[in-house]
C-alpha cells in the first residue's frame, strides 16, 4: 500500500538551468540554436549550450552592473539604453566584443576632433620650493626621559622647517655630497654666495697672520672685525692648520639662505679606515659632540641630519648608527641644551633598520 502511494506521487520537474546553477534558460538557448540555419542541429551538444548560456549570463550581468554605475553617475533612477551603450563604450574588453553592436534608442557617442580639444602644455619638473614646509614620512619616533624627541623620517632634507640642517663636508667646505648638492640645488645662487663667503673667511685665516681679521657673522649677516683667537673659536677649532680649510671633526654654521631651514651646520667628519677603527669611531663621536655643542650654543631647538659617515666616508652603516645615536643620547641626557627635536633623514633600508634598532636600545 505504501509503495503504491509512493509511485503515484508526481515527480517535481527540475529545469536544466536550475541543474546547472544558471538563471538564463538553457533549454530556450538550445531550441534557438537548433532552429538556427547557421549551425547543424546534430553538432550542438548539451555542454556547449550550457557554456554559451553561462557566457551570456555573465556578459549580461557585467553590462547591467556597469550601466547601473553610469546611471548613478548621471543621476538617473533607471537604466536606459543610453546608459548601457555608454557603459559598453567605457569598458575596453566589452567594446572589443560588442564593437559592431548597435544599441537602439541609445543615441550617439559624440566624437570630438583632437585639434578642437584644449592643449595642455607639458609641465616642466621643478624642484620643491623652499617656502613650502615638508613634513615627510615618520618611520620611527622615541621620546627621551627629559622630553626630547628623536625621529627617523624619509623626506627632502632641504624642505624641512628646522633650526638647522647638518651637512657633512670636508676641510674645503665643498658641497659635493648628497646633502650639500641638494642644498645648493634648492638654495640656488643665494646659498652658493653664503658658501663662497664662508670659504673666503677660511682662506683669509690661513693667508693672513694678522691679529685682526674680517669675519661675516652668518647668524646675523653682518661683517665685523675679530681677533684670530675669536675667529678660530667661531669655527669651533683649536688651532690653525697648514692647508686651507676647517680642521676635522669641527662644526661651522652658515645661514640657510634660500632653503626652509634657518641655518646649516657643516661638519667635517672622519673617513673610515679599518686599520684605525677605534680612532675612527672616536673621531665620529667627537664630530657629533661638536655639532651638538654648536647647536646648543646657538640655542637651536631642532636639527635634521643624515647618517654622517656612512656615505662617501665609507663607515659601516650599523657602526655609524650606533656611534651617532649613542653620542646624541649621551649629550641630550645631560639636559644642558636647548635641543628638543632631532630628526634623522634616511632613505636606504639598511640605515633605517640600523637606526631603529639603536633608538630602541636601552643600554
C-alpha positions in Angstrom: 0.0 0.0 0.0 2.8 2.4 1.0 4.8 1.6 -2.2 1.7 2.3 -4.4 1.3 5.8 -2.8 5.0 6.5 -3.5 4.7 5.5 -7.1 1.6 7.7 -7.5 3.4 10.8 -6.4 4.3 13.2 -9.2 8.0 14.0 -9.6 8.9 17.7 -9.4 10.3 18.9 -12.7 13.8 20.4 -12.4 14.8 22.7 -15.3 18.2 22.4 -17.0 19.0 25.9 -15.8 18.5 25.0 -12.2 20.5 21.9 -12.5 23.4 23.9 -14.0 23.0 26.7 -11.4 22.1 29.3 -14.0 19.3 31.9 -14.3 19.2 32.2 -18.1 17.1 29.4 -19.7 19.3 26.7 -21.1 16.5 24.9 -22.9 15.5 28.0 -24.8 19.0 28.7 -25.9 19.3 25.1 -27.1 16.0 25.5 -29.0 17.1 28.7 -30.7 20.4 27.1 -31.7 18.7 24.1 -33.2 16.3 26.3 -35.1 19.2 28.4 -36.5 20.2 27.8 -40.1 23.9 28.7 -39.3 24.6 25.6 -37.3 23.7 22.0 -37.9 21.5 20.7 -35.1 23.4 17.5 -34.8 26.6 19.3 -33.9 25.0 21.1 -30.9 25.8 19.3 -27.6 24.2 20.0 -24.3 27.6 21.0 -22.8 28.1 23.7 -25.5 24.6 25.1 -24.8 25.3 25.3 -21.1 28.6 27.0 -21.7 27.0 29.5 -24.1 24.2 30.2 -21.6 26.7 30.8 -18.8 28.7 33.3 -21.0 25.6 35.2 -22.0 24.5 35.4 -18.3 28.0 36.7 -17.3 28.1 39.3 -20.0 24.6 40.5 -19.3 25.3 40.9 -15.6 28.5 42.7 -16.3 26.8 45.1 -18.7 23.9 45.7 -16.3 26.4 46.4 -13.4 28.4 48.9 -15.5 25.2 50.5 -16.8 23.9 50.9 -13.3 27.1 52.8 -12.3 26.7 55.0 -15.3 23.0 55.7 -14.5 24.1 56.6 -10.9 26.9 58.9 -12.2 24.5 60.8 -14.5 21.8 60.9 -11.7 19.2 58.7 -13.4 16.9 56.4 -11.4 16.6 53.7 -14.1 18.9 52.0 -16.6 18.3 53.3 -20.1 19.6 52.1 -23.5 21.9 55.0 -23.5 23.5 54.1 -20.1 24.1 50.6 -21.5 25.7 52.0 -24.6 27.9 54.3 -22.6 28.9 51.5 -20.2 30.0 49.3 -23.1 31.9 52.1 -24.7 33.7 52.9 -21.5 34.9 49.3 -20.9 37.8 48.2 -23.1 37.0 44.4 -23.1 33.3 44.8 -23.7 33.9 47.3 -26.5 36.1 44.7 -28.3 33.3 42.1 -28.1 30.4 44.4 -28.9 32.2 46.9 -31.2 29.8 46.1 -34.1 26.6 46.1 -32.0 24.1 48.9 -32.4 22.0 49.8 -29.3 18.6 51.0 -30.3 17.3 54.3 -28.7 20.8 54.9 -27.2 21.7 58.0 -29.1 25.2 58.5 -30.4 28.6 58.9 -28.9 30.0 62.3 -29.7 33.4 62.4 -31.3 35.5 65.5 -30.7 38.4 66.0 -33.0 41.7 66.2 -31.1 42.6 69.5 -32.7 39.5 71.1 -31.1 40.4 69.9 -27.6 42.4 72.4 -25.4 46.1 71.6 -25.5 47.9 71.3 -22.2 51.5 72.4 -22.2 53.8 69.8 -20.7 54.8 70.7 -17.2 58.5 71.0 -16.5 59.7 69.1 -13.5 60.6 71.7 -10.8 62.5 71.4 -7.6 60.4 71.7 -4.4 60.0 75.3 -3.3 61.9 76.2 -0.2 58.9 78.2 1.0 56.8 75.0 1.4 57.2 73.0 4.6 57.9 69.4 4.1 56.8 67.0 6.9 57.9 63.7 5.4 57.1 60.2 6.4 57.9 59.4 10.0 59.2 55.9 10.2 60.0 55.7 13.9 60.0 58.0 16.9 61.0 57.9 20.5 60.9 60.3 23.4 63.8 60.5 25.9 63.2 60.8 29.6 63.8 64.6 29.6 61.2 65.1 26.8 63.5 65.4 23.7 62.2 63.6 20.6 64.3 61.5 18.2 62.7 60.7 14.8 63.5 58.8 11.7 61.9 60.3 8.6 62.0 60.0 4.8 61.8 63.3 3.1 63.6 66.0 1.2 66.0 67.4 3.8 66.2 70.8 2.1 62.5 71.3 2.7 62.4 70.7 6.5 61.4 73.6 8.7 64.1 73.2 11.4 66.5 75.5 13.1 69.5 73.8 11.4 70.4 71.1 8.9 73.6 69.2 9.3 75.7 69.0 6.1 78.7 66.5 6.1 81.5 68.2 4.2 85.3 68.3 4.1 88.0 70.8 5.1 87.3 72.9 2.0 83.6 73.2 2.7 82.8 71.5 -0.6 79.1 70.8 -1.4 79.6 67.6 -3.4 77.8 65.3 -1.1 74.2 64.2 -1.3 73.0 66.8 1.3 75.3 69.6 0.0 74.3 69.2 -3.6 70.6 69.2 -2.6 71.1 72.4 -0.5 72.8 74.1 -3.5 70.0 73.0 -5.9 67.3 74.3 -3.7 69.1 77.4 -2.2 70.4 78.5 -5.6 72.7 81.4 -6.1 71.9 83.0 -2.7 73.0 79.9 -0.8 76.1 79.5 -3.1 77.1 83.1 -2.2 76.9 82.2 1.5 79.2 79.3 1.0 81.6 81.4 -1.1 81.8 83.9 1.8 82.4 81.2 4.3 85.3 79.8 2.2 86.8 83.3 1.8 86.8 83.7 5.6 88.6 80.4 6.0 91.1 81.3 3.3 91.9 84.7 5.0 92.5 82.8 8.2 95.3 80.8 6.5 96.8 83.5 4.4 96.8 86.4 6.9 98.5 86.0 10.2 97.4 89.4 11.4 95.8 89.8 14.8 92.6 91.3 13.3 90.6 89.6 10.6 87.3 90.3 8.8 84.5 87.9 9.6 81.0 87.6 8.2 78.7 86.6 11.1 76.4 84.2 9.3 74.0 84.2 12.2 73.4 88.0 11.9 74.7 88.6 8.3 76.9 91.5 9.4 80.6 92.0 8.8 82.8 92.6 11.9 86.5 92.6 12.8 87.6 89.9 15.2 90.9 88.6 16.5 92.5 85.4 15.3 91.5 83.6 18.5 87.9 84.6 18.2 87.9 83.5 14.5 89.2 80.1 15.5 86.6 79.8 18.2 83.8 80.6 15.8 84.9 77.8 13.6 85.0 75.5 16.6 88.7 74.6 16.1 91.6 74.7 18.4 94.5 75.8 16.1 95.1 77.0 12.5 96.1 74.2 10.1 98.6 74.3 7.3 96.1 73.7 4.5 93.2 76.0 3.8 90.1 74.6 5.4 88.3 73.6 8.5 90.0 71.1 10.8 88.5 67.6 11.0 85.7 66.9 13.5 84.7 70.6 13.7 81.4 72.3 13.1 80.8 75.5 11.2 77.4 77.4 11.0 76.1 79.3 8.0 72.7 80.9 7.3 70.2 78.7 5.5 69.6 81.3 2.7 67.2 80.0 0.1 66.2 76.9 2.0 63.5 76.3 4.6 65.9 75.7 7.5 67.2 78.8 9.3 70.8 77.6 9.4 73.2 74.9 8.2 75.8 73.2 10.4 78.7 72.0 8.3 80.7 69.1 9.9 84.0 67.7 8.7 83.8 64.1 9.9 86.4 61.3 9.7 86.9 58.8 6.8 86.6 55.1 7.7 89.8 53.2 7.9 89.5 49.6 9.1 93.1 49.7 10.4 92.2 52.5 12.7 88.6 51.5 13.5 88.8 52.6 17.2 90.2 56.1 16.3 87.6 56.5 13.5 84.7 55.7 16.0 86.2 58.2 18.5 86.5 60.8 15.8 83.0 60.4 14.6 81.7 60.7 18.2 83.7 63.8 18.6 82.2 65.2 15.3 78.7 64.6 16.6 79.5 66.2 20.0 81.0 69.3 18.3 77.9 69.5 16.1 75.5 69.3 19.1 77.6 71.8 21.1 77.5 74.3 18.3 73.7 73.9 18.0 73.4 74.3 21.8 75.5 77.5 21.8 73.3 78.9 19.0 70.1 78.0 21.0 68.8 75.8 18.3 65.8 73.7 19.3 65.5 71.4 16.2 68.1 69.9 13.8 67.9 67.4 11.0 70.9 65.3 10.0 71.7 62.4 7.6 73.7 59.3 8.6 77.1 61.1 8.9 80.0 59.0 7.8 78.0 56.2 6.1 78.1 57.8 2.6 81.4 58.8 1.0 83.3 58.3 4.2 82.5 54.6 3.9 81.6 54.0 7.6 79.7 50.7 8.1 76.1 51.7 8.4 75.3 49.8 11.6 78.5 51.2 13.2 77.7 54.8 12.2 74.2 54.4 13.5 75.4 53.0 16.9 78.0 55.8 17.3 75.8 58.7 16.3 72.7 57.6 18.3 74.8 56.9 21.3 76.6 60.3 21.2 73.2 62.1 20.8 71.5 60.2 23.6 74.5 60.9 25.9 74.5 64.6 25.1 70.7 65.0 25.5 70.6 63.1 28.7 72.8 65.8 30.3 69.8 68.2 30.0 72.1 71.2 29.4 70.9 72.1 25.9 68.1 73.8 24.1 67.7 70.9 21.6 64.3 69.2 21.9 63.9 67.8 18.3 66.4 65.7 16.5 65.5 64.2 13.1 67.4 61.5 11.2 66.7 61.8 7.5 67.3 58.4 6.0 66.4 56.6 2.7 68.1 53.2 2.3 66.6 50.3 4.3 69.9 49.2 5.8 70.4 52.6 7.6 66.7 52.7 8.6 66.9 49.3 10.2 70.1 50.2 12.0 68.8 53.4 13.4 65.5 51.9 14.5 67.5 49.2 16.4 69.8 51.8 18.0 66.9 54.1 19.0 65.1 51.2 20.7 68.2 50.1 22.7 68.1 51.0 26.4 71.8 50.3 27.1 
